[in-house]
Amino acid sequence: MRVPQIDLTREYALIEDRVKEAVIKVMKSGRYILGPHVKELEEKIASYTGVKFAKGVASGSDALLLSLMAINLKENEGVITTPFTFFATASAAFRLGGIPIFVDIDEKTYNISPVAIENILENGKIEEDGTVINHKGKEIKVRAIIPVHLFGQSAEMDKIMDIARRYNLRVIEDAAQSIGAEYNGKKVCSFGDLGIYSFFPTKNLGTYGDGGMVVTDNEHLDHMVKILRVHGAEKRYHHTYVGINSRLDEIHAAILLVKFNFLDEFARKRAENASRYMKLFEEKGLLEFVKLPETHEKVTKHVWNQFVIRAEKRDELKDFLKEKGIGTNVYYPVGLHMQKCFESLGYREGELPVTESLCKKVLALPMHPFLTSLEQDYVVEKIKEFYHGI
Ligand SMILES: Cc1ncc(COP(=O)(O)O)c(C=O)c1O
């Protein structure tokens, strides 16, 4: 049997006719960028999130960049974030001349630790638009926190928002992996000043290419994103700011409108698969070798973009599963604080121990809405074979 980590072809087979019809309609329309489909998608996603505004952009990475540009992050200003995430979360600040400040994560949820955020801020000098801290021998004005809702699970947004209010920081929620997830009954991206989604193909709402969105309740920030995505032009050829070119294509918006209808149903299927994995691991007596993903008690909806276990002898297990036709991935093998391109930030091995230890143990198993129970049985059976023998 072959079980890929993700299989997008099965989903396409289900929606093929609708997607073809939607794409052809756009091609015939003569409007290809920031047209009526983008507007409709923006309205749908804003309302789904529970905020007033949304703007379609070219990718989740650009959505982060534009959010930081919208709050006017300046050179040498700090942004607190997690090192256990995709690169784009931290590179956005770095590209603007800002300083990503990495703090450690919670071992159980893999999300940024509110205690670690507070620790870094607590002796700082609070100012109107941030808090000045002494970090690695430098005075840095921290302007924002970017919590990431990793693998489909919300970060601890009540605590993070409380810290942000006390230290006058902006919050940009990175929900690239977690559209539709809820914390305390409220959707992610409705807590912070801004929130971002990615429509990369493997995300819970993914297109057949790149795309992203910025959502907010703040009219000024929405306006900033709206003009910054078109080179900072308030009016065509009249540039108030130096922005970038980062627009969502009509074709992608049309595809996403088709897929939006399945978003909650697919999240439910992912959750069913997650429960089934948990049951199988328990039944097969694997819990001494494998730690299962844990859900925070205030997370009212987990959307399971990934099912990530912590495994003994992770690399050997990964190779063994590959031989048996089972696809897995390591998200993430190296913390962002240890990436070569961030050497200048001055982090050393051992500084963020929870992240570093998880990087050696995590393994993402096959997970998508179309995973069958037979496939799951096979995956867990092979994991049992690895640890217990046949
Ligand atoms: C947590 C996180 N942030 C940001 C991004 C960037 O999104 P995109 O790939 O659409 O640029 C991703 C996607 O891979 C992600 O997983």
The ligand as an ORCA input file, in Angstrom:
! r2SCAN-3c Opt
* xyz 0 1
  C       2.878     29.243      9.616
  C       3.038     29.757      8.219
  N       3.192     31.069      8.012
  C       3.302     31.574      6.772
  C       3.284     30.779      5.663
  C       3.491     31.383      4.310
  O       2.442     31.167      3.456
  P       2.677     31.074      1.857
  O       3.305     29.772      1.573
  O       1.307     31.219      1.304
  O       3.553     32.225      1.478
  C       3.103     29.405      5.811
  C       3.013     28.525      4.646
  O       3.703     27.697      4.296
  C       2.989     28.871      7.130
  O       2.853     27.554      7.328
*
